[in-house]
Amino acid sequence: MAKGGQTPKDPASPRMQAAWKLKDSGDVVAARREAERILADNPSPDDKAQAEELLRRATTPPSLYGFALLAAVLLVLLVVLAATRY
């Protein structure tokens, strides 16, 4: 199934185009590394904005880790409660 609206209309440079293609093809780790390299090379303002946008889209939100921790705690609590009933 095609994904619409993933890549900005006009990536600023060939390096950014390559990074967006990596992300769109599913290689998020390589896309993040390329975006970090672009940011480390003192890019143009357009490249900088797009690299930051790519990193923002490819990063796991911190709140997700909180929900995962809450689910793990609840699972352990349920196992402990079930074990103490017998």
N, C-alpha and C positions, 0 to 999 in steps of 0.2 A: 504494500500500500504506500503510495507516495505521501511524502510529508511536505506540506506547503508552508511557505513563509519562514523557513529556517535560516537561510543565508541572507544577509543584507543585499539590497539591489546591486550595489557597486562596491565590492571590496576594494580598498585603497591600493593594494599592491599585490603582486603575484604571490608573495609569501603569505599574505592574509588569505588570498584565494585558496592556497594550498591548505592552510589551517582550517578554513571553513569546510573544504571538501573532506578533509579527514574527519571532522566532527559529523558531517552529514552522512558519511559512509559508516559511521559507528565506532571509529577509532578515537574515542574521547581522550584517552591518555596521551596519544601522540599529538592531538590537536592542542591540548593544554600545554604540553612541552613546547610546541612551536610558538604558541601565543606568549609564553613566558620568555622564550628566546627573543621574540620580536620586542617585547617590553624592555628587555635588558640591553638592546642595541640602540637605545635612544631614538625611537621611531618618530615619524611625522604625527601630527595631532590626529589625523584620520586613522592611521594604523593603531595609534595608542588607544583611541576610543573603541575601535573594533576588537582589538586584542582583549581589552578589559571586558567588553560585552561577551566575547567568546568564553572567557574565564568565568564570568558570572553565570552563564548558561550551563557550563560544564561542571560546576562545583556542586557538591551535595549540600543542601541547606543544613545548618547546624541543628535546627529544631528537629530534623529527622532523627538525629542521633539520640535526642532526648526521648522521643517517642519509642525508639527501639529499646532504650534502657528501661523505660516504664513497662513495656510489654515483657521484657525479660524478668523484671522484678515480680510482676503479676504472675507469670508462669511459675517461677520458683515458689512464690507464696501459695499458689494452688497445689503444687506438688507436695509442699510441706504440710499443708492442711489435710490433704488426702492421706498422707502417710501417718499422721497423728491420729486419725479416726480409727485405725485398726489396731 
